[in-house]
Amino acid sequence: MEARRPKQAVFQTRDLTKTYQQGEVEIAALRGINLDLFEAELVVMLGASGSGKSTLLNILGGLDVPTGGEARYLDINLSNAGDKELTRYRRDFVGFVFQFYNLIPSLTARENVVAVTEIAQDPMSPEAALALVGLEARMDHFPAQLSGGEQQRVAIARAIAKRPKVLLCDEPTGALDSTTGVLVLSALERANRETGTTTVIITHNASIARMADRVITLSDGAVSGEHRNAERQDPMSLSW
């Protein structure tokens, strides 16, 4: 599977820092991150717990703001945007996939996706989004009738149904076994390939890195390594 070549930089961070105050102790979560992420790219961010990868993802997604430096999405400066601008940014441009699925138990898979498409500007149909993740036959099942992997794929369908420009995934296979996890990764890879959505997957699992166009490693709040894969490996062939 051929790796994508860089296109336009959609995200740029320069000297990005984030510190938290815990009592009298100041914790540096990010220490001067300089990074470009490109249109349609599939990026895996690797790092141990506490490396700063979730903090970085939250800033890119408009869920948090940095302490210093700059983070931009195209012409939107995420570093100094107000609450209303960040809310609009998340609604119009960003899809999120988290480790836990956060589906509404009383709604079917289709209805969970409809909850997003009803408020999106130019959504795909719920049926198309669920088909993209291989759940054509499970659309009218409730979350309790679905496996963990199927619930995560519903969460992916919900995220991509609004046609986001970027899809940010925080440990999307962290609660799944390896067999189920590769199905979820395949759904993310297919969504990236067929929709052109810039996709960032953060994980501590180095095996996942082979499915990416580019791999960025974080440690102690800084970028400690980066490489581009010559080709993307099919997630179904990954061994954990």
VOLUMRO-651125 format. One record per residue: residue number from 1; residue in one letter; x, y, z of N, C-alpha, C in turn. Coordinates in Angstrom, 1 decimal. Last residue first. Layout:
BEGIN
NUM, a, X, Y, Z, X, Y, Z, X, Y, Z
...
// end
This chain:
BEGIN
240, w, 0.7, -8.1, 16.6, 0.9, -7.3, 17.9, 1.7, -8.1, 18.8
239, s, 1.0, -7.7, 13.2, 1.0, -8.6, 14.3, 1.4, -7.8, 15.5
238, l, -0.9, -6.7, 10.4, -0.1, -6.3, 11.5, -0.2, -7.4, 12.5
237, s, -2.6, -7.1, 8.3, -1.4, -7.9, 8.3, -0.5, -7.6, 9.5
236, m, -4.6, -5.3, 8.5, -5.0, -6.7, 8.7, -3.8, -7.6, 8.7
235, p, -3.5, -2.8, 7.8, -3.6, -3.2, 9.2, -4.0, -4.6, 9.4
234, d, -1.0, -2.9, 5.3, -2.4, -3.2, 5.5, -2.6, -3.5, 7.0
233, q, 1.5, -0.3, 5.5, 1.1, -1.8, 5.6, -0.4, -1.9, 5.9
232, r, 2.6, 2.0, 3.2, 1.7, 1.7, 4.3, 1.4, 0.3, 4.3
231, e, 6.1, 2.5, 2.5, 4.7, 2.2, 2.1, 3.9, 1.9, 3.3
230, a, 8.1, 3.9, 3.8, 8.1, 3.8, 2.3, 6.8, 3.4, 1.8
229, n, 7.2, 6.1, 6.4, 7.2, 4.7, 5.9, 7.3, 4.8, 4.4
228, r, 9.2, 8.5, 7.9, 8.2, 8.3, 6.9, 8.3, 6.8, 6.4
227, h, 9.8, 9.4, 11.3, 10.2, 8.8, 10.1, 9.0, 8.6, 9.2
226, e, 11.1, 10.8, 14.3, 10.2, 11.0, 13.2, 10.7, 10.2, 12.0
225, g, 11.6, 11.6, 17.8, 11.9, 10.8, 16.6, 10.8, 11.0, 15.5
224, s, 10.8, 13.1, 19.9, 12.1, 12.5, 20.0, 12.5, 11.7, 18.7
223, v, 9.2, 16.0, 20.8, 9.4, 15.0, 19.6, 10.8, 14.4, 19.7
222, a, 8.3, 16.1, 24.3, 9.1, 16.6, 23.1, 9.1, 15.5, 22.0
221, g, 7.3, 15.0, 26.6, 6.8, 16.2, 26.1, 7.5, 16.8, 24.9
220, d, 8.7, 12.5, 27.0, 8.9, 13.7, 28.0, 8.5, 15.0, 27.4
219, s, 8.4, 11.8, 23.6, 8.9, 11.3, 25.0, 9.1, 12.6, 25.8
218, l, 7.0, 10.7, 20.6, 7.1, 11.7, 21.7, 7.6, 11.0, 22.9
217, t, 7.4, 10.1, 17.2, 7.6, 9.6, 18.5, 7.7, 10.8, 19.5
216, i, 5.6, 9.7, 14.3, 6.2, 10.7, 15.2, 6.2, 10.1, 16.6
215, v, 5.4, 8.4, 11.1, 5.4, 8.1, 12.5, 6.2, 9.1, 13.3
214, r, 3.4, 8.4, 8.1, 4.5, 9.0, 8.9, 4.3, 8.6, 10.4
213, d, 1.5, 6.7, 7.1, 2.4, 7.4, 6.2, 3.6, 7.9, 6.9
212, a, 1.0, 3.6, 8.9, 1.0, 5.1, 8.7, 1.8, 5.5, 7.6
211, m, 1.3, 1.0, 9.7, 0.1, 1.4, 8.8, 0.1, 2.8, 8.4
210, r, 3.3, 0.8, 11.5, 3.6, 0.4, 10.1, 2.4, 0.7, 9.1
209, a, 2.5, 1.4, 14.0, 3.2, 2.5, 13.3, 3.3, 2.1, 11.8
208, i, 1.5, -0.7, 15.5, 0.5, 0.1, 14.7, 1.2, 1.1, 13.7
207, s, 3.6, -1.5, 17.0, 3.2, -2.3, 15.8, 2.3, -1.5, 14.9
206, a, 3.7, 0.1, 19.2, 4.6, 0.4, 18.1, 4.3, -0.4, 16.9
205, n, 1.4, 1.5, 21.1, 1.7, 0.2, 20.5, 2.5, 0.5, 19.2
204, h, 0.5, 3.7, 22.2, 1.7, 3.3, 22.8, 2.2, 2.0, 22.1
203, t, -0.9, 6.3, 20.1, -0.9, 4.9, 20.7, 0.4, 4.7, 21.4
202, i, -3.0, 8.3, 18.0, -2.0, 8.2, 19.1, -2.1, 6.9, 19.8
201, i, -3.5, 9.1, 14.8, -3.7, 8.0, 15.7, -2.6, 8.1, 16.8
200, v, -4.9, 11.3, 12.6, -3.8, 11.2, 13.6, -4.3, 10.1, 14.6
199, t, -5.6, 12.1, 9.3, -5.9, 11.2, 10.4, -4.7, 11.1, 11.3
198, t, -7.3, 14.0, 7.0, -6.1, 13.9, 7.7, -6.4, 13.2, 9.0
197, t, -9.4, 12.4, 4.7, -9.3, 13.1, 6.0, -8.0, 12.9, 6.6
196, g, -9.9, 11.1, 2.4, -8.9, 12.1, 2.4, -8.8, 12.9, 3.6
195, t, -11.7, 9.0, 2.1, -12.3, 10.4, 2.3, -11.2, 11.5, 2.2
194, e, -10.3, 6.7, 1.6, -11.4, 7.0, 0.8, -12.0, 8.4, 0.9
193, r, -8.2, 6.7, 3.5, -7.9, 6.5, 2.1, -9.1, 7.0, 1.2
192, n, -9.6, 7.0, 6.0, -8.5, 8.0, 5.5, -8.3, 7.9, 4.0
191, a, -11.2, 4.8, 6.0, -11.8, 6.1, 6.0, -10.8, 7.2, 5.5
190, r, -9.2, 2.8, 6.0, -10.1, 2.9, 4.8, -10.8, 4.3, 4.8
189, e, -8.1, 3.2, 8.5, -7.3, 3.3, 7.3, -8.2, 3.5, 6.0
188, l, -10.3, 2.7, 10.2, -9.7, 4.0, 10.2, -8.8, 4.2, 8.9
187, a, -10.7, 0.0, 9.6, -11.8, 1.0, 9.4, -11.2, 2.4, 9.3
186, s, -8.3, -1.1, 10.5, -8.7, -1.2, 9.0, -9.8, -0.2, 8.7
185, l, -8.6, -0.6, 13.2, -7.6, 0.1, 12.4, -7.8, 0.0, 11.0
184, v, -10.7, -2.4, 13.7, -10.9, -1.0, 14.0, -9.9, -0.2, 13.2
183, l, -9.4, -4.8, 13.1, -10.6, -4.4, 12.4, -10.9, -2.9, 12.5
182, v, -7.4, -4.8, 15.0, -7.0, -4.7, 13.6, -8.2, -4.3, 12.7
181, g, -8.9, -5.2, 17.4, -8.2, -4.0, 17.1, -7.8, -3.8, 15.7
180, t, -9.7, -7.9, 17.4, -10.7, -6.8, 17.2, -10.0, -5.5, 16.8
179, t, -7.1, -9.0, 17.8, -8.0, -9.4, 16.6, -9.0, -8.4, 16.3
178, s, -6.2, -7.8, 20.2, -5.5, -7.6, 18.9, -6.4, -7.9, 17.7
177, d, -8.9, -6.3, 22.2, -7.9, -7.3, 21.9, -7.3, -7.1, 20.5
176, l, -9.3, -2.9, 23.3, -9.7, -4.0, 22.5, -8.6, -5.1, 22.4
175, a, -8.8, -0.4, 24.4, -9.7, -1.3, 25.1, -10.0, -2.6, 24.4
174, g, -7.2, 0.8, 22.4, -6.6, 0.5, 23.8, -7.5, -0.4, 24.6
173, t, -7.7, 1.6, 19.9, -7.7, 0.2, 20.1, -7.3, -0.2, 21.6
172, p, -7.4, 4.4, 20.0, -8.7, 3.8, 19.6, -8.8, 2.3, 19.8
171, e, -5.8, 6.5, 21.3, -5.8, 5.1, 21.7, -7.1, 4.4, 21.3
170, d, -7.6, 8.9, 19.9, -6.8, 8.7, 21.1, -6.9, 7.3, 21.6
169, c, -7.6, 10.5, 16.8, -7.9, 9.2, 17.5, -7.0, 9.0, 18.7
168, l, -9.1, 12.8, 14.7, -8.1, 12.6, 15.8, -8.5, 11.4, 16.7
167, l, -9.3, 13.8, 11.6, -9.8, 12.8, 12.5, -8.8, 12.5, 13.5
166, v, -10.2, 16.7, 9.7, -9.2, 16.0, 10.4, -9.9, 15.0, 11.4
165, k, -12.5, 17.5, 8.3, -11.2, 17.7, 7.7, -10.1, 16.9, 8.3
164, p, -15.4, 15.4, 8.5, -14.4, 16.3, 9.1, -13.1, 16.4, 8.2
163, r, -18.1, 14.4, 7.7, -17.0, 14.8, 6.7, -16.0, 15.7, 7.3
162, k, -19.7, 13.4, 9.5, -19.9, 14.8, 9.2, -18.8, 15.4, 8.3
161, a, -18.9, 10.8, 9.7, -20.2, 11.1, 9.0, -20.3, 12.6, 8.7
160, i, -16.7, 10.3, 11.3, -16.5, 10.6, 9.9, -17.7, 11.0, 9.1
159, a, -17.9, 9.7, 13.8, -16.9, 10.8, 13.7, -16.7, 11.2, 12.2
158, r, -19.6, 7.6, 13.3, -20.1, 8.8, 13.8, -19.2, 10.0, 13.6
157, a, -17.7, 5.7, 12.6, -18.7, 6.1, 11.6, -19.3, 7.5, 12.0
156, i, -16.4, 5.4, 15.0, -15.6, 6.0, 13.9, -16.6, 6.5, 12.8
155, a, -18.5, 4.3, 16.5, -17.9, 5.6, 17.0, -17.1, 6.3, 15.8
154, v, -18.7, 1.9, 15.2, -19.8, 2.9, 15.1, -19.3, 4.3, 15.5
153, r, -16.3, 0.9, 15.9, -16.5, 1.2, 14.5, -17.7, 2.1, 14.3
152, q, -16.8, 0.4, 18.6, -15.8, 1.4, 18.2, -15.9, 1.8, 16.8
151, q, -18.7, -1.6, 18.4, -19.1, -0.3, 19.0, -18.0, 0.8, 18.6
150, e, -17.2, -3.6, 17.3, -18.3, -3.0, 16.5, -18.7, -1.7, 17.1
149, g, -15.5, -4.1, 19.4, -14.9, -3.6, 18.2, -16.0, -3.0, 17.3
148, g, -17.3, -5.0, 21.4, -16.5, -3.8, 21.6, -16.0, -3.2, 20.3
147, s, -20.4, -6.0, 19.7, -19.1, -6.3, 20.3, -18.4, -5.0, 20.6
146, l, -23.8, -5.2, 20.3, -22.6, -5.1, 19.5, -21.4, -5.5, 20.3
145, q, -26.0, -4.8, 21.9, -26.0, -6.0, 21.0, -24.8, -6.1, 20.1
144, a, -25.6, -2.5, 23.2, -25.5, -3.7, 24.0, -25.5, -5.0, 23.1
143, p, -26.1, -0.6, 21.0, -24.8, -0.9, 21.5, -24.6, -2.1, 22.3
142, f, -28.6, -2.1, 18.8, -28.2, -1.3, 19.9, -26.8, -1.6, 20.4
141, h, -28.9, -2.3, 15.3, -28.6, -3.0, 16.5, -28.2, -1.9, 17.6
140, d, -29.1, -1.4, 12.7, -30.3, -1.3, 13.6, -30.1, -2.0, 14.9
139, m, -26.7, -2.0, 11.4, -27.1, -0.6, 11.6, -28.3, -0.4, 12.6
138, r, -25.4, -4.2, 10.7, -25.6, -4.0, 12.1, -26.2, -2.7, 12.4
137, a, -24.7, -4.6, 8.0, -25.7, -5.5, 8.6, -26.0, -5.2, 10.0
136, e, -22.7, -2.6, 7.6, -24.0, -2.6, 6.8, -25.1, -3.4, 7.5
135, l, -20.2, -2.1, 8.7, -21.4, -2.4, 9.6, -22.7, -2.3, 8.9
134, g, -17.8, -1.1, 7.6, -18.2, -2.5, 7.5, -19.3, -3.0, 8.4
133, v, -17.3, 1.5, 7.5, -16.6, 0.8, 8.5, -17.1, -0.7, 8.6
132, l, -19.0, 2.3, 5.4, -17.5, 2.5, 5.2, -16.7, 1.8, 6.3
131, a, -21.5, 1.8, 6.4, -21.0, 0.9, 5.4, -19.5, 1.1, 5.2
130, l, -21.7, 4.1, 8.0, -21.6, 2.7, 8.7, -21.1, 1.7, 7.7
129, a, -21.8, 6.0, 6.1, -20.7, 6.1, 7.1, -20.6, 4.7, 7.7
128, a, -24.1, 5.3, 4.7, -22.8, 5.3, 4.0, -21.7, 5.3, 5.0
127, e, -26.1, 5.7, 6.7, -25.9, 4.4, 6.1, -24.5, 4.3, 5.4
126, p, -25.9, 8.4, 7.2, -25.5, 7.4, 8.3, -25.3, 6.1, 7.7
125, s, -24.5, 10.2, 4.5, -25.7, 9.6, 5.1, -25.2, 8.6, 6.2
124, m, -22.3, 12.9, 5.3, -22.7, 11.8, 4.5, -23.8, 11.1, 5.2
123, p, -23.1, 16.5, 5.8, -22.8, 15.1, 6.2, -23.0, 14.1, 5.1
122, d, -22.5, 19.4, 6.0, -22.5, 18.6, 4.7, -22.2, 17.1, 5.0
121, q, -22.9, 20.3, 8.7, -23.2, 21.2, 7.5, -23.4, 20.4, 6.2
120, a, -24.6, 18.5, 11.3, -23.4, 18.8, 10.5, -23.9, 19.6, 9.2
119, i, -26.7, 17.7, 12.8, -26.2, 19.1, 13.1, -25.0, 19.4, 12.3
118, e, -27.3, 15.2, 11.9, -28.4, 16.2, 12.0, -27.9, 17.6, 12.2
117, t, -25.1, 13.7, 12.3, -25.4, 14.2, 10.9, -26.4, 15.2, 10.9
116, v, -25.2, 13.0, 15.0, -24.1, 13.9, 14.5, -24.5, 14.5, 13.2
115, a, -27.3, 11.3, 15.2, -27.2, 12.4, 16.2, -26.2, 13.4, 15.8
114, v, -26.8, 9.4, 13.3, -27.8, 10.5, 13.0, -27.6, 11.6, 14.0
113, v, -25.3, 7.6, 14.8, -24.6, 8.4, 13.8, -25.5, 9.6, 13.4
112, n, -27.2, 6.6, 16.5, -26.0, 7.2, 17.1, -25.3, 8.1, 16.1
111, e, -28.9, 5.4, 14.6, -29.4, 6.6, 15.3, -28.2, 7.3, 16.0
110, r, -27.3, 3.2, 13.8, -27.7, 4.3, 12.8, -28.1, 5.5, 13.6
109, a, -27.2, 1.8, 16.2, -26.0, 2.3, 15.6, -26.3, 3.4, 14.6
108, t, -29.9, 3.1, 18.3, -29.2, 2.1, 17.5, -28.0, 2.7, 16.9
107, l, -30.0, 4.3, 21.7, -30.1, 4.5, 20.3, -29.4, 3.4, 19.5
106, s, -29.4, 3.9, 24.4, -30.8, 3.8, 23.9, -31.0, 4.0, 22.4
105, p, -26.7, 4.5, 24.7, -27.2, 3.1, 24.8, -28.6, 2.9, 24.3
104, i, -24.6, 6.3, 22.7, -25.9, 6.5, 23.5, -26.6, 5.1, 23.5
103, l, -21.1, 5.7, 23.1, -22.3, 5.7, 22.3, -23.5, 5.8, 23.3
102, n, -18.4, 5.9, 24.0, -19.4, 6.9, 24.3, -20.6, 6.9, 23.4
101, y, -16.1, 4.3, 23.8, -16.9, 4.6, 22.6, -17.9, 5.7, 22.8
100, f, -12.8, 4.9, 24.7, -14.1, 4.4, 25.0, -15.1, 5.0, 24.1
99, q, -10.7, 6.2, 23.3, -10.5, 4.8, 23.6, -11.9, 4.1, 24.0
98, f, -12.2, 8.2, 20.6, -11.5, 8.0, 21.9, -11.4, 6.5, 22.2
97, v, -12.2, 10.2, 17.9, -12.4, 8.8, 18.3, -11.6, 8.6, 19.5
96, f, -13.6, 13.1, 16.4, -12.8, 12.5, 17.5, -13.2, 11.1, 17.6
95, g, -13.2, 15.5, 13.7, -13.9, 14.3, 14.3, -13.0, 13.6, 15.3
94, v, -13.4, 18.9, 12.9, -12.8, 17.8, 13.6, -13.7, 16.7, 14.0
93, f, -14.8, 21.1, 11.7, -13.6, 20.5, 11.1, -13.1, 19.2, 11.7
92, d, -17.1, 22.0, 13.0, -17.0, 22.1, 11.5, -15.9, 21.3, 10.9
91, r, -16.8, 21.7, 15.8, -18.0, 21.2, 15.1, -17.8, 21.1, 13.6
90, r, -14.3, 22.8, 16.3, -14.5, 21.4, 16.6, -15.7, 20.9, 15.8
89, y, -14.8, 25.5, 15.5, -13.8, 24.7, 14.9, -14.0, 23.2, 15.1
88, r, -16.8, 26.2, 17.3, -17.1, 26.2, 15.9, -16.1, 25.3, 15.1
87, t, -15.3, 26.1, 19.7, -16.5, 25.2, 19.5, -16.9, 25.1, 18.0
86, l, -13.4, 28.0, 19.2, -13.0, 26.6, 19.3, -14.2, 25.7, 19.2
85, e, -15.0, 30.3, 19.1, -14.3, 29.9, 17.9, -13.8, 28.5, 18.0
84, k, -16.0, 30.3, 21.8, -16.9, 30.2, 20.6, -16.2, 29.7, 19.4
83, d, -13.6, 30.6, 23.2, -14.4, 29.4, 23.4, -15.4, 29.2, 22.2
82, g, -11.0, 32.0, 21.1, -11.9, 32.0, 22.2, -12.8, 30.7, 22.2
81, a, -7.6, 31.4, 20.3, -9.0, 31.4, 19.9, -9.8, 31.3, 21.2
80, n, -4.9, 31.2, 20.5, -5.5, 32.3, 21.2, -7.0, 32.4, 20.8
79, s, -4.2, 28.8, 19.4, -3.5, 29.2, 20.6, -4.3, 30.3, 21.3
78, l, -5.2, 28.4, 16.9, -5.8, 27.7, 18.0, -5.3, 28.1, 19.4
77, n, -5.8, 30.3, 14.4, -4.8, 30.2, 15.4, -5.5, 29.6, 16.7
76, i, -6.6, 29.3, 11.2, -7.1, 29.4, 12.5, -6.0, 29.3, 13.5
75, d, -5.7, 28.7, 8.7, -5.6, 30.1, 9.1, -6.2, 30.3, 10.5
74, l, -4.7, 25.5, 9.5, -4.8, 26.4, 8.3, -4.7, 27.9, 8.8
73, y, -4.4, 25.6, 12.8, -5.1, 24.8, 11.8, -5.4, 25.7, 10.6
72, r, -1.7, 26.1, 14.9, -2.6, 26.6, 13.9, -3.2, 25.5, 13.1
71, a, -0.2, 27.0, 17.9, -0.8, 25.9, 17.1, -1.8, 26.5, 16.2
70, e, 2.7, 28.4, 19.5, 1.5, 28.5, 18.6, 1.1, 27.2, 18.0
69, g, 3.8, 29.3, 22.8, 4.0, 28.9, 21.5, 2.7, 29.0, 20.7
68, g, 2.2, 28.2, 25.9, 3.1, 29.0, 25.1, 3.2, 28.5, 23.7
67, t, 0.1, 26.6, 26.8, 0.6, 27.6, 27.7, 1.4, 28.6, 26.9
66, p, -2.7, 25.8, 24.5, -1.3, 25.7, 25.0, -1.0, 26.8, 26.0
65, v, -5.9, 24.4, 25.3, -5.1, 25.5, 24.7, -3.7, 25.4, 25.3
64, d, -8.2, 21.9, 24.3, -7.3, 22.5, 25.3, -6.5, 23.6, 24.6
63, l, -9.7, 21.1, 22.2, -10.2, 20.7, 23.5, -9.4, 21.4, 24.6
62, g, -8.7, 21.4, 19.6, -9.4, 22.5, 20.2, -10.1, 22.2, 21.5
61, g, -7.1, 19.4, 18.6, -8.6, 19.2, 18.5, -9.4, 20.4, 19.1
60, l, -4.6, 20.2, 19.4, -4.9, 20.1, 17.9, -6.4, 20.0, 17.7
59, i, -4.9, 19.7, 22.1, -4.7, 21.1, 21.6, -5.0, 21.1, 20.1
58, n, -5.2, 16.9, 22.2, -6.3, 17.8, 22.7, -6.1, 19.2, 22.2
57, l, -2.7, 16.1, 21.2, -4.0, 15.8, 20.4, -5.1, 16.7, 20.9
56, l, -1.1, 16.9, 23.3, -0.9, 17.5, 22.0, -2.2, 17.3, 21.2
55, t, -2.1, 15.2, 25.4, -2.1, 16.7, 25.5, -2.0, 17.4, 24.2
54, s, -1.4, 12.8, 24.3, -2.8, 13.1, 24.5, -3.0, 14.6, 24.6
53, k, 1.5, 12.9, 24.3, 0.7, 12.8, 23.1, -0.8, 13.1, 23.2
52, g, 3.1, 13.1, 26.5, 2.5, 14.3, 26.0, 1.6, 14.2, 24.8
51, s, 3.9, 10.9, 27.9, 4.9, 11.5, 26.9, 4.4, 12.8, 26.3
50, g, 2.2, 9.5, 29.6, 3.0, 10.7, 30.1, 3.9, 11.4, 29.2
49, s, 2.9, 6.4, 28.3, 2.0, 7.2, 29.1, 2.8, 8.3, 29.7
48, a, 5.0, 6.6, 25.3, 4.5, 6.0, 26.6, 3.5, 6.9, 27.3
47, g, 4.2, 6.9, 21.9, 4.8, 7.4, 23.1, 4.2, 6.7, 24.3
46, l, 3.5, 7.9, 18.5, 3.9, 6.9, 19.5, 4.4, 7.6, 20.7
45, m, 1.2, 8.7, 16.2, 2.1, 9.3, 17.2, 2.3, 8.3, 18.3
44, v, 0.8, 8.2, 12.8, 0.7, 7.6, 14.1, 1.7, 8.3, 15.0
43, v, -1.1, 9.7, 10.2, 0.1, 9.8, 11.1, -0.2, 9.0, 12.4
42, l, -2.0, 10.1, 7.0, -2.3, 9.2, 8.2, -1.0, 9.1, 9.0
41, e, -2.9, 13.0, 5.2, -1.9, 12.2, 5.8, -2.5, 11.3, 6.9
40, a, -4.6, 14.9, 4.1, -4.8, 13.5, 3.8, -3.8, 12.5, 4.4
39, e, -2.2, 17.5, 4.7, -3.5, 17.1, 4.1, -3.5, 15.7, 3.7
38, f, 0.1, 17.1, 7.5, -0.3, 17.4, 6.1, -1.7, 16.9, 5.7
37, l, 1.6, 18.8, 10.1, 0.8, 17.6, 9.7, 0.1, 18.0, 8.4
36, d, 4.6, 19.8, 11.7, 3.7, 20.0, 10.6, 2.9, 18.7, 10.3
35, l, 6.0, 21.0, 14.7, 5.4, 19.9, 14.0, 4.5, 20.4, 12.8
34, n, 7.6, 21.4, 17.7, 7.5, 21.9, 16.4, 7.1, 20.8, 15.4
33, i, 7.1, 21.9, 21.1, 6.8, 21.0, 20.0, 6.8, 21.8, 18.7
32, g, 8.0, 22.6, 23.9, 8.5, 23.1, 22.6, 8.4, 22.2, 21.4
31, r, 7.0, 20.4, 25.7, 8.2, 21.2, 25.9, 8.7, 21.6, 24.5
30, l, 4.1, 19.5, 27.6, 4.7, 19.7, 26.3, 5.9, 20.7, 26.4
29, a, 3.9, 19.3, 30.4, 3.4, 18.2, 29.5, 4.0, 18.3, 28.1
28, a, 5.4, 20.0, 33.2, 5.6, 20.4, 31.8, 5.1, 19.2, 31.0
27, i, 4.0, 21.0, 36.2, 4.3, 19.8, 35.4, 4.3, 20.3, 33.9
26, e, 4.8, 22.4, 39.2, 4.5, 22.7, 37.8, 4.9, 21.6, 37.0
25, v, 3.6, 22.2, 42.5, 4.5, 21.7, 41.5, 3.9, 22.0, 40.1
24, e, 1.8, 22.9, 44.4, 2.9, 23.8, 44.2, 3.9, 23.4, 43.2
23, g, -0.8, 21.5, 42.8, -0.4, 22.1, 44.0, 0.7, 23.1, 43.8
22, q, 0.1, 21.4, 39.7, -0.5, 20.4, 40.7, 0.0, 20.8, 42.0
21, q, -0.4, 23.0, 36.7, -0.1, 23.2, 38.1, -0.7, 22.2, 39.0
20, y, 1.0, 22.3, 33.6, -0.1, 22.2, 34.5, 0.4, 22.4, 35.9
19, t, 1.9, 23.5, 30.3, 2.3, 23.2, 31.7, 1.0, 23.2, 32.6
18, k, 3.0, 23.3, 27.1, 1.8, 23.2, 28.0, 2.3, 22.8, 29.4
17, t, 4.2, 24.7, 24.0, 4.4, 24.3, 25.4, 3.0, 24.2, 26.1
16, l, 5.6, 24.9, 20.9, 4.4, 24.7, 21.6, 4.7, 24.1, 23.0
15, d, 7.1, 25.9, 18.8, 7.6, 26.1, 20.2, 6.4, 25.9, 21.1
14, r, 4.5, 25.6, 16.6, 5.8, 26.2, 16.7, 6.1, 26.5, 18.2
13, t, 2.6, 23.6, 14.4, 2.9, 24.0, 15.8, 4.3, 24.5, 15.9
12, q, 0.2, 23.3, 12.0, 1.5, 23.7, 12.3, 1.6, 24.1, 13.7
11, f, -1.9, 21.4, 9.9, -1.5, 21.8, 11.2, -0.1, 22.2, 11.2
10, v, -1.7, 21.2, 7.1, -3.0, 21.7, 7.7, -2.8, 22.1, 9.1
9, a, 0.3, 21.7, 4.4, 0.3, 21.5, 5.9, -1.0, 22.1, 6.4
8, q, -0.5, 19.9, 1.4, -0.6, 21.2, 2.2, -0.5, 20.9, 3.7
7, k, 1.2, 17.0, 1.2, 0.5, 18.0, 0.5, 0.6, 19.3, 1.3
6, p, 3.5, 14.2, 1.1, 3.0, 15.4, 1.8, 2.3, 16.4, 0.8
5, r, 2.3, 11.1, -0.2, 3.3, 12.2, -0.2, 2.7, 13.4, 0.5
4, r, 1.3, 8.0, 1.3, 0.9, 9.3, 0.7, 2.1, 10.3, 0.8
3, a, 2.5, 4.8, 0.4, 2.3, 5.9, 1.4, 2.0, 7.2, 0.6
2, e, 0.8, 2.0, -1.1, 1.7, 3.2, -1.2, 1.4, 4.2, -0.2
1, m, 0.8, -1.2, 0.0, 0.0, 0.0, 0.0, 0.9, 1.2, 0.0
// end
